[in-house]
Amino acid sequence: MSVRFPWIGMIVLCLLFPPVLNAQSAGSVSYKIDGKIFEFKDALLEYYVEDGYISITCEKKETVKLPSAPGGKEEVAAGMTIQLFEVEESIVGVHETSSADDMPVYFTWYELVPAKDGQPAGIRHFTAGLDTGDEDRMIMRLKIDNFGPEGALVKGTFSGKLFDQDDVLHEITDGTFSVPRKDVKDEG
């Protein structure tokens, strides 16, 4: 019986180990836009080795019933992309900018719009970033706590004030990420 126990233990460990690996392969990101909470479980952090930049991305798609059309549906998306152009040695630390040239940043989301003045209810889509707007009023702050080798869990925080497509300023608060590093090499 003592001979079987180690084999049974090894089989149990082998059965339990794959879910642990899968749980570590997905990253999480959360933040608030104007107080509304957004959470993602399948976030990516890709490090483009030859170009020396990182990209943190997450997206969630869902189908929403159209308030103005019974039985009508629309696919909507919420998500974000933050890119940082730096060399590996300086990725850890605080990065602040008000220019998309330094840090391309995009947040997308939607809101249900109630019926008003005889107009049907609907869905409004938003995209906010650093591309347009008053650079004295907008900012993005990204803090990266660590940046280990490929597969390492990279953690950090972010916040900002970004303009949307209608020149309305939105506040990003309580941003956190915990995402495994994936290296991307140039195929050329």
C-alpha positions as CSV (number, residue, x, y, z in Angstrom):
1,M,0.0,0.0,0.0
2,S,2.9,2.4,0.6
3,V,3.9,1.9,-3.0
4,R,0.5,3.1,-4.3
5,F,0.3,6.2,-2.2
6,P,3.1,8.1,-4.0
7,W,1.6,7.2,-7.4
8,I,-1.9,8.3,-6.3
9,G,-0.4,11.6,-5.0
10,M,1.5,12.2,-8.2
11,I,-1.7,11.5,-10.3
12,V,-3.7,14.0,-8.1
13,L,-1.0,16.6,-8.5
14,C,-0.9,16.2,-12.2
15,L,-4.7,16.5,-12.4
16,L,-4.6,19.7,-10.2
17,F,-1.6,21.4,-11.8
18,P,-3.1,22.3,-15.3
19,P,-5.9,24.4,-13.8
20,V,-3.3,26.3,-11.8
21,L,-1.3,27.1,-15.0
22,N,-4.5,28.2,-16.8
23,A,-5.4,30.5,-13.9
24,Q,-2.0,32.2,-14.1
25,S,-2.1,32.6,-17.9
26,A,-4.9,35.1,-17.8
27,G,-4.5,38.6,-16.4
28,S,-6.8,40.9,-14.7
29,V,-7.5,44.6,-15.1
30,S,-10.0,46.8,-13.3
31,Y,-10.7,50.5,-13.3
32,K,-13.4,53.1,-13.0
33,I,-14.5,55.6,-15.6
34,D,-16.5,58.5,-14.0
35,G,-17.2,56.2,-11.1
36,K,-18.5,53.2,-13.2
37,I,-16.6,50.0,-12.5
38,F,-15.0,47.9,-15.3
39,E,-13.4,44.5,-14.7
40,F,-11.6,42.2,-17.1
41,K,-10.2,38.7,-16.5
42,D,-8.5,38.0,-19.9
43,A,-6.1,40.9,-20.1
44,L,-2.8,40.7,-22.0
45,L,0.6,42.4,-21.5
46,E,2.7,42.0,-24.6
47,Y,6.3,43.0,-24.8
48,Y,7.5,43.8,-28.3
49,V,11.1,42.8,-27.9
50,E,12.7,44.3,-31.0
51,D,10.7,47.6,-30.8
52,G,11.1,47.9,-27.0
53,Y,7.5,48.7,-26.1
54,I,4.7,47.1,-24.1
55,S,0.9,46.9,-24.7
56,I,-1.6,46.2,-22.0
57,T,-5.0,45.3,-23.5
58,C,-8.3,44.0,-22.4
59,E,-11.7,43.8,-24.1
60,K,-15.1,42.5,-23.2
61,K,-17.9,42.0,-25.8
62,E,-21.5,41.4,-25.0
63,T,-24.9,41.5,-26.7
64,V,-27.3,44.1,-25.3
65,K,-31.0,44.4,-25.9
66,L,-31.9,47.6,-27.7
67,P,-34.2,49.6,-25.5
68,S,-35.9,51.2,-28.5
69,A,-36.5,48.1,-30.5
70,P,-38.4,45.1,-28.9
71,G,-36.3,42.0,-29.7
72,G,-33.5,44.1,-31.2
73,K,-30.0,43.5,-30.1
74,E,-26.6,45.1,-30.5
75,E,-23.1,43.8,-29.9
76,V,-21.2,46.3,-27.7
77,A,-17.6,46.4,-26.4
78,A,-15.8,47.8,-23.5
79,G,-12.0,47.8,-23.0
80,M,-8.7,49.6,-23.0
81,T,-5.3,49.7,-24.5
82,I,-2.3,51.3,-22.9
83,Q,1.0,51.3,-24.8
84,L,4.3,52.4,-23.4
85,F,7.4,53.0,-25.6
86,E,10.4,52.4,-23.5
87,V,13.4,50.2,-23.2
88,E,13.1,47.3,-20.8
89,E,15.4,48.7,-18.2
90,S,13.1,51.8,-17.7
91,I,9.7,50.2,-17.9
92,V,9.5,49.8,-14.1
93,G,8.4,53.1,-12.5
94,V,6.0,55.9,-13.0
95,H,5.2,57.2,-16.5
96,E,3.1,60.3,-17.0
97,T,2.1,62.1,-20.2
98,S,-0.6,64.2,-21.8
99,S,0.4,63.2,-25.3
100,A,-0.6,60.1,-27.4
101,D,2.9,60.4,-29.0
102,D,4.4,59.2,-25.7
103,M,1.7,56.8,-24.6
104,P,-1.1,55.8,-26.9
105,V,-4.1,55.2,-24.6
106,Y,-7.7,54.2,-25.6
107,F,-10.7,53.4,-23.4
108,T,-13.9,52.2,-25.0
109,W,-17.3,51.7,-23.3
110,Y,-21.0,52.2,-23.8
111,E,-24.0,53.5,-21.9
112,L,-27.7,52.9,-22.2
113,V,-29.4,56.2,-23.0
114,P,-32.9,56.7,-21.7
115,A,-35.8,57.9,-23.9
116,K,-36.0,61.7,-24.0
117,D,-38.2,64.3,-25.7
118,G,-39.9,61.7,-27.9
119,Q,-36.6,60.1,-29.0
120,P,-36.3,56.4,-28.5
121,A,-33.9,55.0,-25.9
122,G,-30.6,53.7,-27.3
123,I,-27.0,52.8,-26.7
124,R,-24.2,55.4,-26.8
125,H,-20.6,54.4,-27.6
126,F,-17.6,56.2,-26.2
127,T,-13.9,56.2,-27.0
128,A,-11.5,58.3,-24.9
129,G,-7.8,58.9,-25.2
130,L,-5.0,61.4,-25.5
131,D,-5.4,62.0,-29.2
132,T,-7.4,65.2,-29.0
133,G,-8.3,67.7,-26.3
134,D,-6.7,70.2,-24.0
135,E,-3.2,68.9,-23.1
136,D,-3.3,71.1,-19.9
137,R,-6.4,69.2,-18.7
138,M,-5.7,65.6,-19.8
139,I,-3.1,63.2,-18.4
140,M,-2.4,59.5,-18.1
141,R,-0.3,58.1,-15.3
142,L,0.9,54.5,-15.4
143,K,2.9,52.9,-12.6
144,I,4.6,49.6,-13.3
145,D,5.8,47.8,-10.1
146,N,7.8,45.0,-11.7
147,F,8.8,43.6,-15.1
148,G,10.3,40.1,-14.9
149,P,11.0,37.6,-17.7
150,E,8.4,36.2,-20.0
151,G,5.6,34.6,-18.0
152,A,6.2,36.8,-15.0
153,L,3.2,38.5,-13.5
154,V,3.5,42.2,-14.1
155,K,1.6,44.4,-11.7
156,G,0.8,48.1,-11.6
157,T,-1.7,50.9,-11.4
158,F,-3.0,53.7,-13.6
159,S,-5.3,56.7,-13.6
160,G,-6.0,59.7,-15.9
161,K,-8.2,62.3,-17.4
162,L,-9.0,61.7,-21.1
163,F,-11.2,63.4,-23.7
164,D,-13.8,61.4,-25.7
165,Q,-14.8,61.9,-29.3
166,D,-17.2,64.7,-28.3
167,D,-14.5,66.6,-26.4
168,V,-15.9,65.6,-23.0
169,L,-13.3,65.0,-20.3
170,H,-13.6,61.6,-18.4
171,E,-11.8,60.6,-15.3
172,I,-10.1,57.1,-15.0
173,T,-9.5,56.1,-11.4
174,D,-8.6,53.0,-9.3
175,G,-6.9,51.3,-12.3
176,T,-5.0,48.2,-11.4
177,F,-3.5,45.4,-13.5
178,S,-1.9,42.0,-12.8
179,V,-1.0,40.5,-16.1
180,P,1.6,37.9,-17.2
181,R,4.3,39.1,-19.6
182,K,4.2,37.7,-23.1
183,D,7.1,38.4,-25.4
184,V,6.3,39.1,-29.1
185,K,9.1,38.8,-31.5
186,D,9.2,40.4,-35.0
187,E,8.3,37.7,-37.6
188,G,10.2,39.6,-40.4
